[in-house]
């Protein structure tokens, strides 16, 4: 059961990891001090296959309007993706992704938004950077060296996503065993080292939540893994860079009628666990949760 005793045991076991600061950096002329304030990444899905219907925008006009709304609600960044990560979703070619992304990136960036482009194709990321994207949400390692070189050239931040496969669309079973956090620290440290050797200077660590691995289809098992990931996020700060976590909507557990309650629930756990950036479809509610948690002060004895 998740309770105060569970948290005390976790924190006691890893007390040396508490309070470690991470690097701040600027994006689009804005400085992000992740130690002082957590950032929110709102989501726009340009693929009609995406599961979270509220974030799907099938025209540039709708996507631009949603981007503006997300910022008004409290999003610090807007994440754009043109291909769903659902296993049965249609594969979207790089050319199609560019056609979908570029008009929206240009419009939002022109208005001052910090835009993140999600893809595992370097050519898509480059087109997005030329249109004004400041973050590469790199969802695969197949061509990561080329993507890193582009990030160095355009001075974009890179989200290093943990994917057990070449890309988020090419995964099988998830190798889930014991304490994954220490393994992630070692893997990300090496990955960041190689990216820095190619000139990348702004890094974000995404441990991944195992959405579509073949052996993590059971809702309870996957959610248990995701909660553990959230609560152990503070340990990943040993890498020195901000930690991003995606908030799941867990329809198998919350049900269709309450599925929009899931992300706000997980936001509390992710913030308690030390995440610096939350990627969420429910920006309006999660921004309110962030404000409440940031405003908490320990009562005087």
Secondary structure, 3 states (H helix, E strand, C coil): CCCHHHHHHHHHHCHHHCCCCCCCEEECCEEECCCCCCEEEEEEECCCCCCCHHHECCCHHHHHHHHHHHHHHCCCEEEEECCCCCCCCCCCCHHHHHHHHHHHHHHHHHCCCEEEEEECCHHHHHHHHHHCCCEEEECECCCHHHHHHHHHHHCCEEEEECCCECECCCECCCCCCCCHHHHHHHHHHHHHHHHHHCCCCCEEEECCCCCCCCCCCCHHHHHHHHHHHHHCHHHHHHHCCEEEEECCCCHHHHHHHHHHHHHHHHHHHHHHHCCCEEEECCHHHHHHHHHHHHCCCCCCC
